Amino acid sequence: MRIIEAFVRFSERRRAAILAVAALVALAGGYGTFRLYADLRPDMSELLPANSRSARDLEALTKRIGGFAELSVVLAGKDPLALQLFADDLADALDDAPPGLLRWVEYRVDEARDFFKPRLLLFLSREELATLRDTLGARVAWERARLAGKAEGPAPDVEGLVDRIAGERKGLLGKFPSGYVMGEVPGHAPGETMTALAMVIRLDAPPGDYRDVVALERVVKETVGRLDPAKAGIEVGYGGYVANNILEHDALAEDLVWATILVLLAVAASVVVYNRTWKAVFAVGAPLLVGTFATFGLAEIFVGHLNSNTAFLGSIVVGNGINVGLILFARYLEDRRRGQAPGPAMVTALANTWLATLTAALAAGVSYASLLSTDFRGFNQFGLIGGLGMALSWVSAYAVTPALVLAWERRAPIPRQGQRPARPVFTYAISAIVERAPRRMVTVAVLLSIASVVMVVRWARDPIEHDFRRLRDQSALADGGPGWWDQRVDALHGDHLSPTAILARDEGEARAIAKALDAHMRATPDTTFGHVLSVAAFVPEGQEAKLPLIRELRALATPENLSFLSPEKRLAIEQVLPPADLRPFGAKDLPDMIRRQLTEVDGRVGTPVLVYPSGRMDVWNGLDVRRFARELRSVPMPRPDLPMASSTLVFADVLDAIEHDGPRATVLSLLGVVALVMLAFGLGRRSVRSLGDALGVLAALGVGVLWFMGLAGALQLRLNMLNFIALPITFGIGVDYATNIFQRRRVDHAGSVADIVRTTGGAVALCSLTTIIGYSSLLIARNQALISFGLLAVLGEVACLAAALLALPAAMRWRERSRARAAAARAAATRGGTDAEPQP
């Protein structure tokens, strides 16, 4: 107590210096906060551990071959010719785009088809060429014999052999339908179709560089606008990584602004209503802002940016961090309204709240810090910033509030003269239930706990969310959104457009990789792989040795010798006959549209191997994505450390990280909170009673968490990359309420349990309300992952508050009544025994 009295006297004497230092900290932290929020990165790769294989490989591949992030421009209309003309005009106009922004535009395949048609025979093996030569020669001889009436036996089956070989090689030209990438796709209404032409514009910058992502979209949209597609009756849609990334970023930023405004207004209103004075907003809010700005200023130094998981931590830190100041100031006002002077009232408030608020703040900090044990950046950065927020909120509340409040009291009293302490109607109703029906309340709590166990068991069978459509911005898949157009582009291409890149040391290793993939696909009918783009697919080996056989075939395939074929077959064969000067070709001779995809940044050609996911798999379904990742990583490769990276592998690794790191963080959070509560309630009073108090707090927390998980199970709220955080932090934040109830009980033994609920219970309910407001701000977001986190966290708050204000006090009151009845019975028995003694 002496230390606290000395601190209050110091705060009053040095109030100007303390407030000046607080203002400087707030200004410096505010600058760091602005810089931090200016660098918002919604890309999923920002959530992975920096040392994970996907993150390392993605960085290595991006340096060597650039990115494959794309902006899809989909042209839809009734006139195919108008679509083609507009696409050509747009491609020509985009040639003037700023350098370093646009890698290339994919939309025409004529060049590749024209290149490969006269070279198709080079893709046959020498054995196939020899068989074709011999069969064709035999057929020509048989036809001549037939004309002379000397033919014997059936005609050699040239047609069947050609069909078989063409069937085996149809994949090559099948990649390049004639003309443009266009066709019929699903329309806006059920059963409706539209003619669409897809243009894929590749970003010439790392996908994590958001400024270049925005610049590319702006340049493309401005160019499209100048060409005026509406005049030609053309509808233009945008999809792909670029459009989706910008939509998610803008929605996140917009939601962030609205959420922050709503949280500040709602919390301020709650503080005013509860404390019945507007001055409480500044007495509680000013220290909170110092701690919050300091938190995010340090986060700018230690982290440097925000991701989709940490973007909303501002409102969460405000909603949670204000609890310390609320408890402290509510106790101060309570004693001031009872007539105490400012100095003594502040001493009493500090002395009677510091342990409970410190325990609660540390418990919340421990829960956040448990996330630091994970490698998943979506968790550990959240834990770092949240843990700092809880610690600095407590420090700023106890360092700044005394100086601020006592300085204010010198100028004008904060509470009105004669105003009674706050007694919220809510806590009056709760205290009445606790006082009058504790046994019934305990019975209800037990029944709810049993029902929760049943729900948790059912929920635990499939707790992870695998459909990532439910985690995206709600407008992405709406009619005309980027996701909606992506589905049409995939329908045109057959396979998905985002490849997994595997990078070889040289062309020989790239061929070995392609051979391994081809063997795997042949042996796996239900493979998740679509087509594989590599030097092996477009540059056949042994070309020099095949040329003599090809020349012999060309000499045989004269119009006269092919006259036995139908006109259609004869035309098809004549189209693929090579020119007389056919020469071997290499990777550097390939058409530009193919060569650039197989070229590294330094100009080396032939080392990348691109594996596209099959159109049969759902790239937004986590089960399919993980199956693709497992299948790809299980293929025997020339060496085990081959770098391979894509958004698909990142997606799979995010899911693996959640399942690996989430449970560990949850267990560590629980153990940390248990240890902290046992330590805090044993400080200075190591006794059986202290142990009982600690166990009571933990029991209330356990019941609250059980109810919380039961509610999640009943509502079938599955866990994802963001809302998993709600589990570990609920331990730390939920223990706050029971801790304050028990601490008030320890300090004020004379008061009844109902009185404690009416007094401290009101402040506890307000703390929970502000925390709920912070979490509820996420419910206005368009990002469904944030909505799911907000909902799950709110359920945790409501469940833990109900356990702390209803179940725990009811159990305490029931025990008091039972002990009182037992004592009365013993006293009555003692009196009865005395009366029964024989008189002398």
Summary of the structure (lengths in Angstrom):
residues: 840
radius of gyration: 36.5
end to end distance: 57.9
largest distance: 155.0
contacts: 2921
relative contact order: 0.13
helix: 69%
strand: 8%
